[in-house]
């Protein structure tokens, strides 16, 4: 029988509401009709903290058919960001009484700044976690094993007693490769409010 003592959560799509289609549409309106391999690589490097905001924006501007301002690009990039439902924060407060809580997010300076400035609930939300890990500050991004191992090592976590939750299947499975229990939060079927049921099922079943 497994015993879960530590919970590692993703941020966007698990707690923060996301609508990625809004960002795709915003960039389409700016003339970006598809994401090239170079632009996808730029995004990954941005999330790893390997390139600056000006470089990232410049890389996007190169892909657009007409001159576009930095402000227009930032607004399009942030169009996906929604709010933090209060019931999800209340869930964390309840979980915090029983588990060590950690946040692990693939993100970047632009999104962090926008959420900080426009989502008042973010301060209370982040305060529920023992440690917050943003990919841009680690040099890695999920599903790379190194980013999960970093959280495990820095906090002396027993992977066999730790659950990772993400709304991206490949990220969840990446956690499994370093020995963590993991759960892919399929938003078509459930939300993070169902996590206590998930924990109970894991604790009563040795098989992931």
N, CA, C and O of each residue as an XYZ file, in Angstrom:
832
protein
N       0.837     -1.198      0.000
C       0.000      0.000      0.000
C       0.873      1.250      0.000
O       1.720      1.419      0.877
N       0.670      2.110     -0.967
C       1.426      3.360     -1.044
C       0.911      4.346     -0.004
O      -0.257      4.313      0.382
N       1.805      5.223      0.441
C       1.421      6.297      1.361
C       1.931      7.608      0.787
O       3.140      7.819      0.693
N       1.024      8.481      0.407
C       1.407      9.764     -0.176
C       1.590     10.802      0.925
O       0.699     11.039      1.741
N       2.771     11.413      0.923
C       3.063     12.454      1.907
C       3.378     13.801      1.270
O       3.322     14.838      1.930
N       3.711     13.777     -0.028
C       4.116     14.996     -0.728
C       3.352     15.119     -2.039
O       3.145     14.131     -2.744
N       2.937     16.336     -2.359
C       2.215     16.597     -3.601
C       2.938     17.673     -4.396
O       3.240     18.745     -3.872
N       3.214     17.384     -5.660
C       3.809     18.355     -6.580
C       2.777     18.639     -7.669
O       2.322     17.729     -8.362
N       2.420     19.897     -7.807
C       1.390     20.274     -8.770
C       1.941     21.145     -9.890
O       2.854     21.946     -9.685
N       1.372     20.973    -11.069
C       1.533     21.935    -12.150
C       0.678     23.161    -11.805
O      -0.165     23.103    -10.911
N       0.901     24.261    -12.514
C       0.190     25.520    -12.238
C      -0.942     25.726    -13.258
O      -2.111     25.490    -12.954
N      -0.576     26.168    -14.469
C      -1.588     26.444    -15.475
C      -2.286     25.193    -15.970
O      -1.640     24.193    -16.282
N      -3.606     25.251    -16.040
C      -4.383     24.111    -16.478
C      -4.782     23.184    -15.354
O      -5.707     22.384    -15.494
N      -4.080     23.294    -14.232
C      -4.439     22.526    -13.035
C      -5.130     23.453    -12.039
O      -6.218     23.152    -11.549
N      -4.493     24.572    -11.750
C      -5.099     25.575    -10.860
C      -5.513     26.827    -11.636
O      -6.665     27.257    -11.571
N      -4.565     27.403    -12.367
C      -4.868     28.599    -13.163
C      -5.631     28.193    -14.420
O      -5.211     27.291    -15.146
N      -6.738     28.857    -14.669
C      -7.527     28.567    -15.867
C      -6.748     28.990    -17.111
O      -6.172     30.077    -17.158
N      -6.740     28.114    -18.115
C      -6.048     28.403    -19.368
C      -6.975     28.156    -20.545
O      -7.797     27.241    -20.534
N      -6.822     28.995    -21.561
C      -7.519     28.773    -22.836
C      -6.503     29.053    -23.935
O      -6.427     30.164    -24.459
N      -5.722     28.029    -24.277
C      -4.644     28.211    -25.241
C      -5.154     28.623    -26.613
O      -4.424     29.241    -27.387
N      -6.385     28.292    -26.915
C      -6.959     28.669    -28.203
C      -6.987     30.192    -28.367
O      -6.865     30.697    -29.483
N      -7.146     30.917    -27.266
C      -7.171     32.383    -27.336
C      -5.809     32.932    -27.795
O      -5.745     33.904    -28.547
N      -4.738     32.302    -27.338
C      -3.412     32.739    -27.774
C      -3.177     32.369    -29.229
O      -2.629     33.165    -29.992
N      -3.592     31.151    -29.625
C      -3.458     30.770    -31.037
C      -4.216     31.747    -31.936
O      -3.713     32.154    -32.984
N      -5.432     32.123    -31.520
C      -6.248     33.039    -32.319
C      -5.633     34.434    -32.347
O      -5.647     35.097    -33.385
N      -5.097     34.883    -31.218
C      -4.483     36.207    -31.155
C      -3.291     36.301    -32.101
O      -3.106     37.315    -32.774
N      -2.487     35.247    -32.149
C      -1.347     35.264    -33.061
C      -1.787     35.095    -34.515
O      -1.166     35.639    -35.428
N      -2.856     34.339    -34.718
C      -3.404     34.219    -36.071
C      -3.850     35.587    -36.573
O      -3.655     35.921    -37.742
N      -4.452     36.381    -35.680
C      -4.888     37.730    -36.041
C      -3.696     38.625    -36.397
O      -3.831     39.587    -37.152
N      -2.526     38.289    -35.838
C      -1.308     39.050    -36.143
C      -0.610     38.525    -37.397
O       0.384     39.092    -37.852
N      -1.145     37.435    -37.946
C      -0.593     36.893    -39.184
C       0.218     35.628    -39.033
O       0.757     35.124    -40.019
N       0.324     35.089    -37.800
C       1.075     33.850    -37.572
C       0.124     32.667    -37.763
O      -0.723     32.399    -36.911
N       0.269     31.971    -38.873
C      -0.681     30.924    -39.224
C      -0.246     29.537    -38.765
O      -1.074     28.630    -38.672
N       1.046     29.360    -38.475
C       1.512     28.076    -37.958
C       2.780     28.311    -37.126
O       3.456     29.329    -37.276
N       3.085     27.352    -36.251
C       4.265     27.450    -35.389
C       5.400     26.670    -36.037
O       5.335     25.446    -36.150
N       6.424     27.370    -36.455
C       7.564     26.728    -37.108
C       8.410     25.984    -36.075
O       8.315     26.281    -34.885
N       9.226     25.034    -36.499
C      10.140     24.352    -35.567
C      11.053     25.334    -34.830
O      11.351     25.145    -33.651
N      11.494     26.381    -35.527
C      12.367     27.372    -34.893
C      11.646     28.110    -33.771
O      12.230     28.378    -32.721
N      10.378     28.437    -33.997
C       9.613     29.147    -32.978
C       9.297     28.228    -31.794
O       9.322     28.667    -30.645
N       9.004     26.970    -32.070
C       8.765     26.007    -30.989
C      10.019     25.846    -30.142
O       9.936     25.772    -28.916
N      11.177     25.792    -30.787
C      12.436     25.673    -30.059
C      12.708     26.920    -29.229
O      13.230     26.833    -28.118
N      12.350     28.081    -29.774
C      12.521     29.339    -29.044
C      11.674     29.350    -27.781
O      12.130     29.792    -26.726
N      10.444     28.866    -27.885
C       9.565     28.788    -26.718
C      10.161     27.882    -25.652
O      10.155     28.220    -24.468
N      10.676     26.726    -26.074
C      11.278     25.801    -25.116
C      12.486     26.429    -24.424
O      12.668     26.276    -23.216
N      13.308     27.135    -25.200
C      14.472     27.800    -24.604
C      14.052     28.918    -23.659
O      14.692     29.144    -22.632
N      12.975     29.614    -24.009
C      12.452     30.676    -23.145
C      11.989     30.085    -21.815
O      12.249     30.655    -20.755
N      11.311     28.956    -21.869
C      10.832     28.314    -20.641
C      11.968     27.735    -19.810
O      11.822     27.533    -18.605
N      13.098     27.469    -20.454
C      14.269     26.994    -19.709
C      15.112     28.150    -19.169
O      16.092     27.925    -18.458
N      14.736     29.382    -19.502
C      15.495     30.546    -19.056
C      16.769     30.770    -19.836
O      17.677     31.453    -19.362
N      16.850     30.199    -21.033
C      18.079     30.289    -21.818
C      18.117     31.489    -22.748
O      19.183     31.851    -23.245
N      16.953     32.120    -22.995
C      16.928     33.338    -23.792
C      16.096     34.389    -23.059
O      15.238     34.056    -22.241
N      16.358     35.653    -23.359
C      15.700     36.767    -22.689
C      14.349     37.074    -23.321
O      14.015     36.556    -24.386
N      13.574     37.929    -22.643
C      12.299     38.385    -23.202
C      12.502     39.072    -24.558
O      11.799     38.734    -25.511
N      13.441     40.026    -24.680
C      13.629     40.681    -25.985
C      13.975     39.696    -27.106
O      13.512     39.849    -28.236
N      14.791     38.683    -26.787
C      15.158     37.696    -27.803
C      13.948     36.871    -28.212
O      13.747     36.608    -29.398
N      13.142     36.460    -27.239
C      11.942     35.678    -27.523
C      10.978     36.474    -28.397
O      10.449     35.959    -29.382
N      10.760     37.725    -28.028
C       9.850     38.573    -28.806
C      10.387     38.786    -30.217
O       9.634     38.740    -31.190
N      11.690     39.018    -30.322
C      12.304     39.203    -31.635
C      12.135     37.962    -32.508
O      11.906     38.066    -33.713
N      12.250     36.795    -31.892
C      12.089     35.545    -32.644
C      10.665     35.405    -33.185
O      10.458     34.879    -34.279
N       9.691     35.877    -32.413
C       8.306     35.855    -32.889
C       8.116     36.871    -34.014
O       7.485     36.575    -35.028
N       8.667     38.070    -33.826
C       8.518     39.115    -34.841
C       9.057     38.675    -36.200
O       8.526     39.060    -37.242
N      10.112     37.868    -36.181
C      10.703     37.378    -37.430
C       9.743     36.466    -38.201
O       9.854     36.311    -39.417
N       8.800     35.867    -37.465
C       7.871     34.925    -38.092
C       6.600     35.611    -38.601
O       5.790     34.989    -39.290
N       6.428     36.886    -38.263
C       5.191     37.589    -38.614
C       5.331     38.316    -39.950
O       6.414     38.786    -40.300
N       4.226     38.404    -40.692
C       4.289     38.994    -42.034
C       4.319     40.518    -42.052
O       4.595     41.117    -43.092
N       4.039     41.155    -40.915
C       4.018     42.611    -40.876
C       4.567     43.098    -39.535
O       4.571     42.339    -38.565
N       5.028     44.342    -39.461
C       5.577     44.870    -38.208
C       4.566     44.766    -37.068
O       3.397     45.118    -37.219
N       5.039     44.280    -35.936
C       4.182     44.079    -34.773
C       4.934     44.537    -33.534
O       6.114     44.227    -33.372
N       4.259     45.273    -32.661
C       4.915     45.828    -31.488
C       5.145     44.768    -30.411
O       4.511     43.713    -30.404
N       6.054     45.076    -29.520
C       6.318     44.205    -28.367
C       5.048     44.024    -27.541
O       4.743     42.922    -27.084
N       4.311     45.122    -27.355
C       3.080     45.062    -26.562
C       2.050     44.124    -27.197
O       1.389     43.360    -26.493
N       1.915     44.178    -28.512
C       0.963     43.302    -29.203
C       1.328     41.831    -29.003
O       0.458     40.986    -28.792
N       2.613     41.541    -29.070
C       3.064     40.157    -28.917
C       2.847     39.676    -27.484
O       2.398     38.552    -27.264
N       3.164     40.520    -26.522
C       2.967     40.138    -25.116
C       1.486     39.901    -24.830
O       1.128     38.944    -24.143
N       0.630     40.769    -25.354
C      -0.808     40.590    -25.130
C      -1.306     39.297    -25.762
O      -2.133     38.599    -25.176
N      -0.810     38.974    -26.948
C      -1.209     37.728    -27.601
C      -0.699     36.527    -26.818
O      -1.414     35.540    -26.642
N       0.536     36.618    -26.351
C       1.147     35.521    -25.586
C       0.387     35.269    -24.280
O       0.331     34.136    -23.802
N      -0.185     36.305    -23.716
C      -0.878     36.181    -22.428
C      -2.385     35.989    -22.571
O      -3.092     35.853    -21.572
N      -2.875     35.976    -23.801
C      -4.322     35.868    -24.008
C      -4.901     34.597    -23.396
O      -6.074     34.565    -23.026
N      -4.095     33.564    -23.290
C      -4.553     32.273    -22.756
C      -4.824     32.293    -21.254
O      -5.548     31.437    -20.748
N      -4.254     33.257    -20.540
C      -4.277     33.240    -19.076
C      -5.635     33.626    -18.513
O      -6.218     34.640    -18.896
N      -6.129     32.798    -17.595
C      -7.396     33.075    -16.924
C      -7.191     33.320    -15.438
O      -6.116     33.742    -15.012
N      -8.220     33.054    -14.659
C      -8.156     33.331    -13.234
C      -7.832     32.107    -12.393
O      -7.586     31.017    -12.910
N      -7.841     32.318    -11.087
C      -7.613     31.257    -10.105
C      -8.892     31.074     -9.295
O      -9.157     31.869     -8.393
N      -9.685     30.056     -9.589
C     -10.932     29.847     -8.843
C     -10.672     29.694     -7.344
O      -9.770     28.960     -6.939
N     -11.454     30.378     -6.534
C     -11.218     30.394     -5.091
C     -11.334     28.999     -4.493
O     -10.650     28.692     -3.516
N     -12.191     28.144     -5.063
C     -12.349     26.804     -4.498
C     -11.082     25.965     -4.655
O     -10.865     25.022     -3.894
N     -10.256     26.298     -5.628
C      -8.994     25.571     -5.807
C      -7.973     26.005     -4.762
O      -7.153     25.203     -4.314
N      -8.028     27.264     -4.382
C      -7.155     27.740     -3.301
C      -7.594     27.134     -1.976
O      -6.756     26.755     -1.157
N      -8.882     27.044     -1.766
C      -9.396     26.421     -0.543
C      -8.991     24.951     -0.471
O      -8.704     24.438      0.611
N      -8.966     24.276     -1.612
C      -8.493     22.891     -1.647
C      -7.058     22.806     -1.148
O      -6.730     21.935     -0.342
N      -6.203     23.703     -1.620
C      -4.805     23.704     -1.188
C      -4.677     23.912      0.318
O      -3.852     23.274      0.971
N      -5.484     24.792      0.855
C      -5.429     25.040      2.298
C      -5.757     23.764      3.078
O      -5.180     23.495      4.131
N      -6.679     23.002      2.545
C      -7.058     21.740      3.182
C      -5.934     20.700      3.029
O      -5.594     20.001      3.983
N      -5.376     20.608      1.844
C      -4.310     19.642      1.594
C      -3.052     19.966      2.395
O      -2.327     19.067      2.821
N      -2.805     21.242      2.592
C      -1.599     21.692      3.292
C      -1.535     21.173      4.725
O      -0.451     21.062      5.297
N      -2.672     20.858      5.298
C      -2.711     20.347      6.666
C      -2.197     18.915      6.761
O      -1.864     18.434      7.844
N      -2.137     18.248      5.626
C      -1.784     16.824      5.625
C      -0.542     16.501      4.799
O       0.146     15.518      5.072
N      -0.248     17.331      3.781
C       0.837     17.023      2.855
C       1.809     18.201      2.718
O       1.454     19.352      2.975
N       3.040     17.887      2.308
C       3.963     18.932      1.865
C       3.593     19.259      0.419
O       3.433     18.358     -0.405
N       3.460     20.538      0.117
C       2.993     20.959     -1.205
C       4.088     21.706     -1.974
O       4.789     22.555     -1.424
N       4.213     21.368     -3.252
C       5.190     22.009     -4.130
C       4.530     22.349     -5.463
O       3.604     21.669     -5.904
N       5.023     23.409     -6.094
C       4.517     23.826     -7.399
C       5.649     23.713     -8.406
O       6.759     24.180     -8.153
N       5.369     23.089     -9.553
C       6.371     22.911    -10.599
C       5.736     23.250    -11.939
O       4.867     22.525    -12.423
N       6.174     24.354    -12.538
C       5.500     24.870    -13.730
C       6.475     25.172    -14.854
O       7.524     25.779    -14.637
N       6.115     24.736    -16.069
C       6.801     25.220    -17.272
C       6.242     26.605    -17.575
O       5.087     26.739    -17.979
N       7.060     27.632    -17.381
C       6.543     28.987    -17.574
C       7.678     29.936    -17.921
O       8.811     29.507    -18.136
N       7.371     31.217    -17.975
C       8.346     32.216    -18.401
C       8.050     33.555    -17.728
O       7.009     33.736    -17.096
N       8.994     34.489    -17.879
C       8.876     35.798    -17.225
C       7.643     36.569    -17.662
O       7.042     37.278    -16.855
N       7.257     36.444    -18.922
C       6.107     37.195    -19.408
C       4.833     36.739    -18.712
O       4.066     37.564    -18.215
N       4.607     35.442    -18.674
C       3.394     34.922    -18.039
C       3.393     35.181    -16.537
O       2.363     35.547    -15.970
N       4.533     34.995    -15.895
C       4.601     35.221    -14.446
C       4.268     36.676    -14.120
O       3.513     36.955    -13.189
N       4.833     37.592    -14.890
C       4.570     39.017    -14.659
C       3.099     39.343    -14.864
O       2.515     40.073    -14.063
N       2.488     38.816    -15.919
C       1.091     39.124    -16.204
C       0.171     38.564    -15.114
O      -0.744     39.251    -14.660
N       0.410     37.330    -14.699
C      -0.424     36.743    -13.644
C      -0.251     37.513    -12.334
O      -1.227     37.767    -11.628
N       0.971     37.879    -12.016
C       1.237     38.622    -10.781
C       0.490     39.954    -10.765
O      -0.034     40.359     -9.728
N       0.441     40.638    -11.915
C      -0.168     41.966    -11.986
C      -1.687     41.934    -12.118
O      -2.362     42.880    -11.713
N      -2.228     40.862    -12.675
C      -3.657     40.866    -12.994
C      -4.497     39.869    -12.197
O      -5.724     39.877    -12.295
N      -3.851     39.019    -11.416
C      -4.582     37.995    -10.663
C      -4.298     38.163     -9.177
O      -3.322     37.608     -8.674
N      -5.135     38.919     -8.463
C      -4.886     39.181     -7.041
C      -4.786     37.906     -6.197
O      -4.080     37.878     -5.189
N      -5.486     36.871     -6.609
C      -5.499     35.623     -5.844
C      -4.167     34.884     -5.896
O      -3.942     33.955     -5.121
N      -3.285     35.292     -6.806
C      -2.028     34.573     -6.984
C      -1.162     34.600     -5.731
O      -0.471     33.624     -5.440
N      -1.186     35.693     -4.993
C      -0.361     35.805     -3.788
C      -0.783     34.766     -2.757
O       0.056     34.046     -2.217
N      -2.071     34.688     -2.487
C      -2.580     33.706     -1.533
C      -2.343     32.287     -2.042
O      -2.008     31.393     -1.265
N      -2.513     32.082     -3.333
C      -2.303     30.774     -3.931
C      -0.868     30.299     -3.726
O      -0.647     29.192     -3.235
N       0.096     31.117     -4.094
C       1.500     30.731     -4.006
C       1.949     30.518     -2.564
O       2.865     29.737     -2.305
N       1.313     31.204     -1.637
C       1.674     31.082     -0.221
C       1.362     29.703      0.350
O       1.836     29.364      1.434
N       0.576     28.909     -0.362
C       0.212     27.580      0.145
C       1.326     26.564     -0.085
O       1.291     25.475      0.489
N       2.314     26.903     -0.914
C       3.345     25.936     -1.277
C       4.630     26.141     -0.474
O       5.036     27.268     -0.191
N       5.250     25.030     -0.119
C       6.532     25.073      0.572
C       7.622     25.627     -0.335
O       8.451     26.430      0.095
N       7.617     25.197     -1.581
C       8.555     25.715     -2.582
C       7.832     25.850     -3.912
O       6.956     25.049     -4.236
N       8.202     26.864     -4.677
C       7.651     27.086     -6.013
C       8.794     26.999     -7.010
O       9.802     27.693     -6.878
N       8.629     26.144     -8.006
C       9.642     25.962     -9.040
C       9.080     26.376    -10.392
O       8.102     25.806    -10.876
N       9.720     27.385    -10.998
C       9.397     27.786    -12.355
C      10.512     27.286    -13.271
O      11.692     27.472    -12.973
N      10.150     26.661    -14.367
C      11.148     26.073    -15.259
C      12.228     27.073    -15.650
O      13.403     26.714    -15.724
N      11.851     28.304    -15.897
C      12.802     29.318    -16.356
C      13.940     29.555    -15.371
O      14.989     30.073    -15.750
N      13.741     29.178    -14.107
C      14.775     29.372    -13.091
C      15.618     28.118    -12.863
O      16.536     28.128    -12.042
N      15.313     27.043    -13.582
C      16.006     25.774    -13.348
C      16.923     25.356    -14.489
O      17.840     24.562    -14.285
N      16.684     25.884    -15.693
C      17.442     25.450    -16.856
C      16.857     24.234    -17.528
O      17.386     23.761    -18.534
N      15.753     23.715    -16.977
C      15.093     22.538    -17.541
C      13.604     22.821    -17.696
O      13.103     23.854    -17.252
N      12.908     21.883    -18.336
C      11.461     21.976    -18.430
C      10.893     20.560    -18.416
O      11.538     19.609    -18.856
N       9.681     20.445    -17.903
C       8.996     19.163    -17.968
C       8.788     18.785    -19.429
O       8.490     19.669    -20.233
N       8.929     17.522    -19.814
C       9.049     16.320    -18.975
C      10.472     15.850    -18.715
O      10.673     14.673    -18.417
N      11.468     16.727    -18.818
C      12.851     16.315    -18.605
C      13.048     15.811    -17.180
O      12.561     16.416    -16.225
N      13.761     14.705    -17.047
C      13.955     14.070    -15.741
C      14.647     15.001    -14.751
O      14.376     14.956    -13.551
N      15.547     15.850    -15.266
C      16.346     16.693    -14.376
C      15.508     17.635    -13.521
O      15.860     17.907    -12.374
N      14.402     18.135    -14.070
C      13.614     19.106    -13.314
C      12.865     18.425    -12.170
O      12.695     19.007    -11.099
N      12.420     17.195    -12.401
C      11.773     16.448    -11.321
C      12.797     16.057    -10.253
O      12.531     16.149     -9.055
N      13.965     15.622    -10.709
C      15.006     15.206     -9.762
C      15.464     16.385     -8.904
O      15.805     16.211     -7.734
N      15.471     17.575     -9.485
C      15.842     18.779     -8.741
C      14.909     18.990     -7.557
O      15.365     19.246     -6.442
N      13.611     18.885     -7.794
C      12.631     19.063     -6.715
C      12.796     17.971     -5.655
O      12.741     18.249     -4.457
N      12.995     16.750     -6.095
C      13.184     15.630     -5.164
C      14.410     15.867     -4.291
O      14.336     15.761     -3.067
N      15.537     16.187     -4.921
C      16.802     16.314     -4.190
C      16.820     17.512     -3.255
O      17.280     17.407     -2.118
N      16.322     18.653     -3.727
C      16.399     19.867     -2.904
C      15.487     19.805     -1.677
O      15.684     20.547     -0.715
N      14.501     18.927     -1.714
C      13.542     18.857     -0.605
C      13.541     17.516      0.113
O      12.673     17.228      0.936
N      14.549     16.695     -0.226
C      14.702     15.383      0.419
C      13.411     14.573      0.378
O      12.973     14.026      1.390
N      12.817     14.505     -0.796
C      11.558     13.800     -0.952
C      11.792     12.323     -1.252
O      12.728     11.963     -1.966
N      10.945     11.489     -0.706
C      10.898     10.080     -1.057
C       9.955      9.959     -2.246
O       8.748     10.159     -2.108
N      10.505      9.632     -3.421
C       9.691      9.583     -4.633
C       8.526      8.618     -4.500
O       7.462      8.839     -5.080
N       8.720      7.555     -3.745
C       7.666      6.551     -3.598
C       6.498      7.051     -2.758
O       5.451      6.407     -2.695
N       6.680      8.200     -2.112
C       5.625      8.785     -1.292
C       5.208     10.158     -1.809
O       4.635     10.970     -1.083
N       5.512     10.395     -3.089
C       5.253     11.706     -3.690
C       4.417     11.543     -4.956
O       4.683     10.673     -5.786
N       3.408     12.392     -5.088
C       2.526     12.382     -6.254
C       2.696     13.670     -7.048
O       2.667     14.766     -6.489
N       2.874     13.524     -8.358
C       2.936     14.675     -9.264
C       1.669     14.723    -10.099
O       1.205     13.695    -10.593
N       1.105     15.921    -10.257
C      -0.148     16.107    -10.988
C       0.045     17.152    -12.074
O       0.507     18.259    -11.801
N      -0.310     16.800    -13.316
C      -0.157     17.718    -14.445
C      -1.289     17.472    -15.436
O      -1.800     16.357    -15.543
N      -1.677     18.522    -16.159
C      -2.730     18.358    -17.161
C      -2.171     17.989    -18.530
O      -2.937     17.804    -19.476
N      -0.845     17.879    -18.654
C      -0.204     17.438    -19.892
C       0.297     16.011    -19.686
O       1.115     15.756    -18.802
N      -0.189     15.099    -20.494
C       0.095     13.675    -20.289
C       1.584     13.371    -20.307
O       2.065     12.637    -19.443
N       2.333     13.916    -21.271
C       3.753     13.602    -21.358
C       4.531     14.128    -20.152
O       5.535     13.535    -19.757
N       4.077     15.232    -19.570
C       4.733     15.741    -18.364
C       4.482     14.815    -17.185
O       5.394     14.524    -16.410
N       3.247     14.355    -17.052
C       2.919     13.424    -15.970
C       3.738     12.145    -16.100
O       4.277     11.644    -15.113
N       3.830     11.626    -17.302
C       4.586     10.399    -17.517
C       6.076     10.606    -17.274
O       6.770      9.679    -16.856
N       6.577     11.823    -17.532
C       7.976     12.130    -17.253
C       8.304     11.988    -15.775
O       9.394     11.549    -15.410
N       7.352     12.362    -14.929
C       7.552     12.214    -13.487
C       7.673     10.745    -13.105
O       8.441     10.388    -12.212
N       6.915      9.905    -13.782
C       6.981      8.476    -13.506
C       8.346      7.887    -13.785
O       8.736      6.899    -13.161
N       9.082      8.482    -14.718
C      10.391      7.942    -15.085
C      11.457      8.187    -14.023
O      12.531      7.588    -14.081
N      11.181      9.058    -13.056
C      12.120      9.242    -11.941
C      11.562      8.631    -10.660
O      12.070      8.895     -9.571
N      10.515      7.814    -10.791
C       9.995      7.073     -9.649
C       8.867      7.714     -8.884
O       8.421      7.178     -7.870
N       8.392      8.865     -9.355
C       7.272      9.522     -8.691
C       5.952      8.847     -9.078
O       5.801      8.361    -10.199
N       5.003      8.821     -8.145
C       3.631      8.535     -8.540
C       3.187      9.730     -9.388
O       3.634     10.855     -9.162
N       2.321      9.489    -10.346
C       1.874     10.608    -11.174
C       0.426     10.425    -11.580
O      -0.102      9.314    -11.632
N      -0.200     11.570    -11.869
C      -1.582     11.544    -12.333
C      -1.752     12.582    -13.430
O      -1.467     13.763    -13.235
N      -2.218     12.126    -14.583
C      -2.559     13.032    -15.673
C      -3.971     13.537    -15.433
O      -4.932     12.767    -15.459
N      -4.087     14.837    -15.199
C      -5.384     15.446    -14.944
C      -6.042     15.759    -16.283
O      -5.749     16.781    -16.904
N      -6.915     14.892    -16.715
C      -7.609     15.046    -17.988
C      -8.817     15.945    -17.763
O      -9.834     15.515    -17.219
N      -8.691     17.200    -18.190
C      -9.734     18.196    -17.905
C     -11.082     17.848    -18.545
O     -12.111     18.417    -18.178
N     -11.074     16.922    -19.494
C     -12.344     16.507    -20.103
C     -13.162     15.648    -19.141
O     -14.370     15.489    -19.318
N     -12.502     15.096    -18.126
C     -13.164     14.172    -17.218
C     -13.165     14.631    -15.762
O     -14.009     14.197    -14.979
N     -12.217     15.515    -15.387
C     -12.044     15.842    -13.980
C     -11.345     17.182    -13.826
O     -10.870     17.768    -14.799
N     -11.289     17.657    -12.585
C     -10.512     18.852    -12.248
C      -9.653     18.531    -11.038
O      -9.734     17.436    -10.480
N      -8.837     19.480    -10.638
C      -7.974     19.269     -9.474
C      -8.791     19.062     -8.196
O      -8.275     18.542     -7.207
N     -10.055     19.466     -8.217
C     -10.911     19.263     -7.049
C     -11.163     17.775     -6.781
O     -11.659     17.406     -5.716
N     -10.820     16.932     -7.745
C     -10.970     15.486     -7.581
C      -9.720     14.821     -7.018
O      -9.677     13.596     -6.908
N      -8.708     15.597     -6.661
C      -7.407     15.014     -6.321
C      -7.434     14.159     -5.057
O      -6.661     13.207     -4.948
N      -8.288     14.471     -4.118
C      -8.337     13.656     -2.903
C      -8.808     12.232     -3.220
O      -8.357     11.270     -2.598
N      -9.703     12.109     -4.177
C     -10.121     10.776     -4.625
C      -8.956     10.053     -5.297
O      -8.747      8.860     -5.077
N      -8.210     10.772     -6.106
C      -7.058     10.190     -6.798
C      -6.033      9.681     -5.787
O      -5.512      8.575     -5.930
N      -5.747     10.479     -4.776
C      -4.790     10.074     -3.750
C      -5.258      8.809     -3.052
O      -4.472      7.891     -2.819
N      -6.521      8.766     -2.724
C      -7.071      7.586     -2.039
C      -6.918      6.338     -2.908
O      -6.593      5.262     -2.406
N      -7.149      6.484     -4.191
C      -7.026      5.336     -5.100
C      -5.577      4.863     -5.174
O      -5.322      3.659     -5.189
N      -4.631      5.792     -5.221
C      -3.217      5.429     -5.271
C      -2.785      4.737     -3.989
O      -2.041      3.757     -4.019
N      -3.256      5.255     -2.869
C      -2.852      4.692     -1.590
C      -3.422      3.294     -1.362
O      -2.934      2.539     -0.521
N      -4.445      2.970     -2.113
C      -5.044      1.651     -1.969
C      -4.687      0.715     -3.120
O      -5.261     -0.363     -3.270
N      -3.724      1.157     -3.927
C      -3.321      0.361     -5.077
C      -1.846      0.597     -5.361
O      -1.451      1.711     -5.706
N      -1.052     -0.412     -5.223
C       0.389     -0.265     -5.431
C       0.753      0.003     -6.886
O       1.842      0.497     -7.177
N      -0.159     -0.323     -7.800
C       0.102     -0.128     -9.217
C      -0.345      1.263     -9.635
O      -1.467      1.674     -9.340
N       0.549      2.002    -10.334
C       0.188      3.319    -10.857
C      -0.790      3.148    -11.984
O      -1.231      4.134    -12.574
